Amino acid sequence: MDTEKKVQQVVKTAQKHVDKAKATAEREAQKAAKAAEREMAKVKKQLAQVEKKALAYVKSNPQKAAAIAAGIGAALGAVAAALVTSKTKKKK
């Protein structure tokens, strides 16, 4: 009987520690979520600023913007072609 009481006491103590750890983890997760939301808001604001600057640049320099876009498109196309070519070589 004495052993059974000790086991129950250990189980109660362990459960208290588990509950405390769970509560702490939940609080920390909430803090992290709030921090992530704040950072996301900052990133959205910065992205809006960059978008405004890019649109202003495109309006004032349409030819340069078109050339830049064509260059980026060509680079992405080359990368895509290289990826497709390397995958077909690996299959053989």
Kinemage of the C-alpha trace (Angstrom):
@kinemage 1
@onewidth
@group {chain A} dominant
@subgroup {mainchain}
@vectorlist {calphas} color= white
{ca met a 1} P 0.000 0.000 0.000
{ca asp a 2} L 2.806 2.393 0.833
{ca thr a 3} L 4.382 1.808 -2.590
{ca glu a 4} L 1.088 2.537 -4.286
{ca lys a 5} L 0.842 5.893 -2.494
{ca lys a 6} L 4.368 6.795 -3.549
{ca val a 7} L 3.581 5.901 -7.164
{ca gln a 8} L 0.455 8.062 -7.091
{ca gln a 9} L 2.450 10.908 -5.564
{ca val a 10} L 5.101 10.605 -8.272
{ca val a 11} L 2.412 10.563 -10.954
{ca lys a 12} L 0.782 13.701 -9.491
{ca thr a 13} L 4.120 15.489 -9.314
{ca ala a 14} L 4.985 14.480 -12.860
{ca gln a 15} L 1.589 15.650 -14.107
{ca lys a 16} L 2.087 19.043 -12.410
{ca his a 17} L 5.447 19.418 -14.153
{ca val a 18} L 3.953 18.400 -17.489
{ca asp a 19} L 1.101 20.877 -17.068
{ca lys a 20} L 3.530 23.641 -16.144
{ca ala a 21} L 5.757 22.862 -19.135
{ca lys a 22} L 2.737 22.799 -21.424
{ca ala a 23} L 1.536 26.187 -20.164
{ca thr a 24} L 5.017 27.650 -20.606
{ca ala a 25} L 5.260 26.248 -24.134
{ca glu a 26} L 1.871 27.710 -25.039
{ca arg a 27} L 2.861 31.147 -23.721
{ca glu a 28} L 6.118 31.046 -25.661
{ca ala a 29} L 4.301 29.938 -28.816
{ca gln a 30} L 1.890 32.866 -28.469
{ca lys a 31} L 4.819 35.257 -28.025
{ca ala a 32} L 6.507 33.820 -31.123
{ca ala a 33} L 3.297 34.119 -33.138
{ca lys a 34} L 2.896 37.769 -32.138
{ca ala a 35} L 6.521 38.479 -33.018
{ca ala a 36} L 6.053 36.781 -36.393
{ca glu a 37} L 2.941 38.880 -37.065
{ca arg a 38} L 4.872 42.072 -36.252
{ca glu a 39} L 7.699 41.064 -38.572
{ca met a 40} L 5.221 40.162 -41.319
{ca ala a 41} L 3.658 43.605 -41.013
{ca lys a 42} L 7.115 45.184 -41.341
{ca val a 43} L 7.891 43.087 -44.412
{ca lys a 44} L 4.559 44.005 -46.009
{ca lys a 45} L 5.262 47.691 -45.425
{ca gln a 46} L 8.756 47.391 -46.903
{ca leu a 47} L 7.408 45.458 -49.877
{ca ala a 48} L 4.837 48.179 -50.540
{ca gln a 49} L 7.619 50.777 -50.501
{ca val a 50} L 9.742 48.742 -52.905
{ca glu a 51} L 6.734 48.280 -55.179
{ca lys a 52} L 6.147 52.042 -55.291
{ca lys a 53} L 9.801 52.662 -56.113
{ca ala a 54} L 9.776 49.995 -58.827
{ca leu a 55} L 6.634 51.402 -60.427
{ca ala a 56} L 8.088 54.910 -60.351
{ca tyr a 57} L 11.285 53.614 -61.981
{ca val a 58} L 9.348 51.775 -64.680
{ca lys a 59} L 7.298 54.884 -65.433
{ca ser a 60} L 10.370 57.105 -65.706
{ca asn a 61} L 12.587 54.536 -67.484
{ca pro a 62} L 10.356 52.245 -69.549
{ca gln a 63} L 13.070 51.147 -71.984
{ca lys a 64} L 15.527 50.227 -69.247
{ca ala a 65} L 12.786 48.424 -67.356
{ca ala a 66} L 11.904 46.395 -70.441
{ca ala a 67} L 15.559 45.504 -70.992
{ca ile a 68} L 15.943 44.447 -67.361
{ca ala a 69} L 12.779 42.342 -67.548
{ca ala a 70} L 13.996 40.678 -70.744
{ca gly a 71} L 17.348 39.908 -69.126
{ca ile a 72} L 15.698 38.396 -66.081
{ca gly a 73} L 13.390 36.352 -68.289
{ca ala a 74} L 16.317 35.053 -70.320
{ca ala a 75} L 18.220 34.119 -67.159
{ca leu a 76} L 15.215 32.285 -65.712
{ca gly a 77} L 14.689 30.505 -69.014
{ca ala a 78} L 18.319 29.386 -69.061
{ca val a 79} L 18.047 28.072 -65.514
{ca ala a 80} L 14.816 26.220 -66.336
{ca ala a 81} L 16.392 24.690 -69.429
{ca ala a 82} L 19.439 23.612 -67.451
{ca leu a 83} L 17.228 21.969 -64.822
{ca val a 84} L 15.178 20.119 -67.429
{ca thr a 85} L 18.315 18.986 -69.251
{ca ser a 86} L 19.967 17.739 -66.062
{ca lys a 87} L 16.847 15.785 -65.045
{ca thr a 88} L 16.603 14.056 -68.419
{ca lys a 89} L 20.293 13.084 -68.268
{ca lys a 90} L 19.865 11.577 -64.801
{ca lys a 91} L 16.950 9.393 -65.980
{ca lys a 92} L 19.063 7.724 -68.688
